[in-house]
């Protein structure tokens, strides 16, 4: 049986405002997650992430509650409106913990997508290892303090 969600939680040694900028600003997102990022940061906004050698994934912003919650849907067919049943939902939740940030990332909704079990299993495995790698890169990026800005 394929799990419906991937969940990761980590404590980052940086204030919530800094982590918020890193997970929501395209120029920051390209430092730890993607090779290209476009993002219209408001509910209903559209965007796209791209990876060299992989391609482009369109997304739709679902929630923006600065600086604590950001969610988007992706992996839906291009040209279709994203919704439960044709996309997964990625939610970032940021909580202040004594000046540091607890970041929780949950990607859910996989079992509702009309894919074969093999496709779901491949997606789950790819995204499980992908979140581990990319969140590790996020922590390294923040720890390095490379031109981190807060807007």
Helices and strands as residue ranges (DSSP letters): E 5-12, H 16-24, H 26-32, E 36-39, E 46-51, E 55-65, E 69-74, E 88-97, E 100-108, G 110-112, H 117-144
